[in-house]
Amino acid sequence: MSPSPRQLEREQYRRRRTLRRGAVAAVSTIVVLGGLALAVTQSPGWSNVRRTFFDLAQAKDSLPGIAQSFWLNIRLFLVIEVLVLLLGVLIAIIRVVPAPALAPIKVLAVLYTDIFRGTPTLLVVLLVGFGLPALQLTGVPTSLFWLGVIALTLSYGAYVAEVIRAGILSIHPTQWASGRALGLSYGVTMRKIVLPQAIRRVGPALLNDFVSLQKDTALLATIGLVEALRSAQVDQSRTFNFTPYVVAALFFIAATIPLARITDYLTVRSLRRENGLVT
């Protein structure tokens, strides 16, 4: 069945409106960014800023070392991300499970969440990085890599646990009732019905936390790990030029932008699903 003339007219109007909006957005973006760039480059101190922060020769010299060190940031992020997710799920389940016998563990879970959410991440890194080895306990790792993993896992686990707990509590009680009506135990209902929906619902919030985690791996430079930021600091102290810091920042930006775009996509998709636009 061919579309009616009225429908064709509507489609043509929508196309013209889309093109017009795209053109306006492109022109306004070029004007604003061009104006900002012109204002910066024409400022009196721009030549000094360019030599100090955007020296191309310094960037080329520092690039190989920073790139090699950034691989450590990637490895840290991949390991910590998995551990944070596991710890967050465990803490969230402990806090929502209706078991009076687990009251002492629930109290510990609440204390853990409150303490590590309220403590600055840098302070957690310093306490774990220097405090744990000082205890001289058997089995406590002395590797800076694993001390850094422990510190960021403890810090971010508290945030992720609250996000997941909020997701679990947002699931309608009928979902629990449906699982129990089918003869499923509480644990099976949680694992197969409630938790998958909760994770999907809070997916964008979790990805936002992981974007922050990727950046905060740079905090581990304070305990001696030679990652991208520490490598840039070494180069800066040798040349007294801050361009290596900019190079390190570009690596972090390149790593976080894909995660940010995925977060935006999942947020839009979640809104469309809630409005019935996506099946």
Contacts in CASP RR format, 6 or more apart in sequence:
PFRMAT RR
TARGET T0000
AUTHOR 0000-0000-0000
METHOD contacts of the structure
MODEL  1
MSPSPRQLEREQYRRRRTLRRGAVAAVSTIVVLGGLALAVTQSPGWSNVR
RTFFDLAQAKDSLPGIAQSFWLNIRLFLVIEVLVLLLGVLIAIIRVVPAP
ALAPIKVLAVLYTDIFRGTPTLLVVLLVGFGLPALQLTGVPTSLFWLGVI
ALTLSYGAYVAEVIRAGILSIHPTQWASGRALGLSYGVTMRKIVLPQAIR
RVGPALLNDFVSLQKDTALLATIGLVEALRSAQVDQSRTFNFTPYVVAAL
FFIAATIPLARITDYLTVRSLRRENGLVT
3 11 0 8 1.000
40 46 0 8 1.000
51 241 0 8 1.000
52 241 0 8 1.000
52 242 0 8 1.000
52 243 0 8 1.000
53 242 0 8 1.000
53 243 0 8 1.000
53 245 0 8 1.000
53 246 0 8 1.000
54 243 0 8 1.000
54 246 0 8 1.000
55 241 0 8 1.000
55 243 0 8 1.000
58 235 0 8 1.000
58 239 0 8 1.000
58 241 0 8 1.000
58 243 0 8 1.000
58 244 0 8 1.000
59 243 0 8 1.000
59 244 0 8 1.000
59 246 0 8 1.000
59 247 0 8 1.000
61 235 0 8 1.000
61 239 0 8 1.000
62 231 0 8 1.000
62 232 0 8 1.000
62 235 0 8 1.000
62 243 0 8 1.000
62 244 0 8 1.000
62 247 0 8 1.000
63 247 0 8 1.000
65 231 0 8 1.000
65 235 0 8 1.000
66 228 0 8 1.000
66 231 0 8 1.000
66 232 0 8 1.000
66 235 0 8 1.000
66 244 0 8 1.000
66 247 0 8 1.000
66 248 0 8 1.000
66 251 0 8 1.000
67 251 0 8 1.000
68 231 0 8 1.000
69 226 0 8 1.000
69 227 0 8 1.000
69 228 0 8 1.000
69 230 0 8 1.000
69 231 0 8 1.000
70 227 0 8 1.000
70 228 0 8 1.000
70 248 0 8 1.000
70 251 0 8 1.000
70 255 0 8 1.000
72 145 0 8 1.000
72 225 0 8 1.000
72 226 0 8 1.000
72 227 0 8 1.000
72 228 0 8 1.000
73 214 0 8 1.000
73 217 0 8 1.000
73 218 0 8 1.000
73 227 0 8 1.000
73 228 0 8 1.000
73 251 0 8 1.000
73 252 0 8 1.000
73 255 0 8 1.000
74 255 0 8 1.000
76 145 0 8 1.000
76 148 0 8 1.000
76 149 0 8 1.000
76 152 0 8 1.000
76 217 0 8 1.000
76 220 0 8 1.000
76 227 0 8 1.000
77 210 0 8 1.000
77 213 0 8 1.000
77 214 0 8 1.000
77 217 0 8 1.000
77 255 0 8 1.000
79 149 0 8 1.000
80 149 0 8 1.000
80 152 0 8 1.000
80 153 0 8 1.000
80 156 0 8 1.000
80 213 0 8 1.000
80 217 0 8 1.000
81 210 0 8 1.000
81 213 0 8 1.000
83 149 0 8 1.000
83 153 0 8 1.000
84 152 0 8 1.000
84 153 0 8 1.000
84 156 0 8 1.000
84 157 0 8 1.000
84 160 0 8 1.000
84 209 0 8 1.000
84 210 0 8 1.000
84 213 0 8 1.000
85 160 0 8 1.000
85 206 0 8 1.000
87 153 0 8 1.000
87 157 0 8 1.000
87 160 0 8 1.000
87 161 0 8 1.000
88 157 0 8 1.000
88 160 0 8 1.000
88 161 0 8 1.000
88 164 0 8 1.000
89 161 0 8 1.000
89 164 0 8 1.000
89 195 0 8 1.000
90 161 0 8 1.000
91 109 0 8 1.000
91 112 0 8 1.000
91 113 0 8 1.000
91 157 0 8 1.000
91 158 0 8 1.000
91 161 0 8 1.000
91 165 0 8 1.000
92 161 0 8 1.000
92 162 0 8 1.000
92 164 0 8 1.000
92 165 0 8 1.000
92 168 0 8 1.000
93 168 0 8 1.000
93 190 0 8 1.000
93 195 0 8 1.000
94 102 0 8 1.000
94 105 0 8 1.000
94 106 0 8 1.000
94 109 0 8 1.000
95 106 0 8 1.000
95 109 0 8 1.000
95 110 0 8 1.000
95 113 0 8 1.000
95 161 0 8 1.000
95 165 0 8 1.000
96 165 0 8 1.000
96 168 0 8 1.000
96 169 0 8 1.000
97 186 0 8 1.000
97 190 0 8 1.000
109 161 0 8 1.000
112 158 0 8 1.000
113 158 0 8 1.000
113 161 0 8 1.000
113 162 0 8 1.000
114 158 0 8 1.000
115 158 0 8 1.000
116 124 0 8 1.000
116 154 0 8 1.000
116 155 0 8 1.000
116 157 0 8 1.000
116 158 0 8 1.000
117 158 0 8 1.000
117 159 0 8 1.000
117 162 0 8 1.000
119 155 0 8 1.000
121 151 0 8 1.000
121 152 0 8 1.000
121 155 0 8 1.000
121 156 0 8 1.000
121 216 0 8 1.000
121 219 0 8 1.000
122 219 0 8 1.000
122 222 0 8 1.000
124 151 0 8 1.000
124 152 0 8 1.000
124 154 0 8 1.000
124 155 0 8 1.000
125 148 0 8 1.000
125 151 0 8 1.000
125 152 0 8 1.000
125 155 0 8 1.000
125 219 0 8 1.000
125 220 0 8 1.000
125 222 0 8 1.000
125 223 0 8 1.000
126 222 0 8 1.000
126 223 0 8 1.000
127 151 0 8 1.000
128 147 0 8 1.000
128 148 0 8 1.000
128 150 0 8 1.000
128 151 0 8 1.000
128 154 0 8 1.000
129 144 0 8 1.000
129 147 0 8 1.000
129 148 0 8 1.000
129 151 0 8 1.000
129 223 0 8 1.000
130 223 0 8 1.000
132 140 0 8 1.000
132 141 0 8 1.000
132 147 0 8 1.000
132 150 0 8 1.000
133 140 0 8 1.000
133 142 0 8 1.000
133 147 0 8 1.000
141 147 0 8 1.000
141 150 0 8 1.000
144 220 0 8 1.000
144 223 0 8 1.000
144 224 0 8 1.000
144 225 0 8 1.000
145 225 0 8 1.000
147 223 0 8 1.000
148 220 0 8 1.000
148 223 0 8 1.000
148 225 0 8 1.000
151 220 0 8 1.000
151 223 0 8 1.000
152 213 0 8 1.000
152 216 0 8 1.000
152 217 0 8 1.000
152 219 0 8 1.000
152 220 0 8 1.000
155 216 0 8 1.000
156 209 0 8 1.000
156 212 0 8 1.000
156 213 0 8 1.000
156 216 0 8 1.000
159 209 0 8 1.000
160 206 0 8 1.000
160 209 0 8 1.000
163 202 0 8 1.000
163 205 0 8 1.000
163 206 0 8 1.000
163 209 0 8 1.000
164 198 0 8 1.000
164 199 0 8 1.000
164 202 0 8 1.000
164 206 0 8 1.000
166 202 0 8 1.000
167 198 0 8 1.000
167 199 0 8 1.000
167 201 0 8 1.000
167 202 0 8 1.000
168 190 0 8 1.000
168 194 0 8 1.000
168 195 0 8 1.000
168 198 0 8 1.000
170 198 0 8 1.000
170 201 0 8 1.000
171 194 0 8 1.000
171 197 0 8 1.000
171 198 0 8 1.000
171 201 0 8 1.000
175 193 0 8 1.000
175 194 0 8 1.000
175 197 0 8 1.000
176 189 0 8 1.000
176 193 0 8 1.000
176 194 0 8 1.000
178 193 0 8 1.000
179 188 0 8 1.000
179 189 0 8 1.000
179 193 0 8 1.000
180 186 0 8 1.000
180 189 0 8 1.000
184 192 0 8 1.000
184 193 0 8 1.000
199 206 0 8 1.000
200 270 0 8 1.000
201 270 0 8 1.000
203 266 0 8 1.000
203 270 0 8 1.000
204 263 0 8 1.000
204 266 0 8 1.000
204 267 0 8 1.000
204 270 0 8 1.000
207 259 0 8 1.000
207 262 0 8 1.000
207 263 0 8 1.000
207 266 0 8 1.000
208 263 0 8 1.000
210 259 0 8 1.000
211 256 0 8 1.000
211 259 0 8 1.000
211 260 0 8 1.000
211 263 0 8 1.000
214 252 0 8 1.000
214 255 0 8 1.000
214 256 0 8 1.000
214 259 0 8 1.000
215 252 0 8 1.000
215 256 0 8 1.000
217 227 0 8 1.000
218 227 0 8 1.000
218 228 0 8 1.000
218 229 0 8 1.000
218 248 0 8 1.000
218 252 0 8 1.000
220 227 0 8 1.000
221 227 0 8 1.000
221 229 0 8 1.000
221 230 0 8 1.000
221 233 0 8 1.000
224 230 0 8 1.000
226 234 0 8 1.000
228 248 0 8 1.000
228 251 0 8 1.000
228 252 0 8 1.000
229 245 0 8 1.000
229 248 0 8 1.000
231 244 0 8 1.000
231 248 0 8 1.000
232 244 0 8 1.000
232 245 0 8 1.000
232 247 0 8 1.000
232 248 0 8 1.000
233 244 0 8 1.000
233 245 0 8 1.000
235 244 0 8 1.000
236 242 0 8 1.000
236 244 0 8 1.000
236 245 0 8 1.000
269 278 0 8 1.000
272 278 0 8 1.000
END
